[in-house]
Amino acid sequence: MENVIQLAPSKWVSESVLMAITGMKKNTIKTAREVSWMEGREYKHVAPDGIPYDNSMCFYDWKLIEKWIEKQPPAIPRKKSA
């Protein structure tokens, strides 16, 4: 029998962890970052030297992003063709 290790995500998670725990896809995350989320609130750029640039790796506050998902309005029904 193999050992199983269960980890709880910290407040700030990488994009791959965000994708695993929310089911969001890479392009959805990128678009939300560009049009909906605020840097410093839902996401942060991080760098090893402490001086991140806009193309540095991002970490995400997954709890705030879950709240953002919950606040989404119901989908607009599409017109169905015959």
C-alpha positions, 0 to 999 in steps of 0.5 A: 500500500502506498502512502497518501499525503493530503495537502491543504493549499495555502492562501496563495497558490500557483496557476497549476494548483488553481487549475486543479482546485477550481477546474478553471482552464489556463485561458480562462485564468488569463482572461480573468486576470486581464479583465476582472481580477485586480493585481494584489487582490486576486493575483500577484506577480512574484519573483525570486529577487522580490522585484516582479515584472508584469511577465513574472509568475503569478500566484492566486488567492484561490479563496477570493477567486472561489467567491468571484466564481460564486458571484457569477450570474446565471448563463444567458440562454443561447438561441437554439436553431432548428 
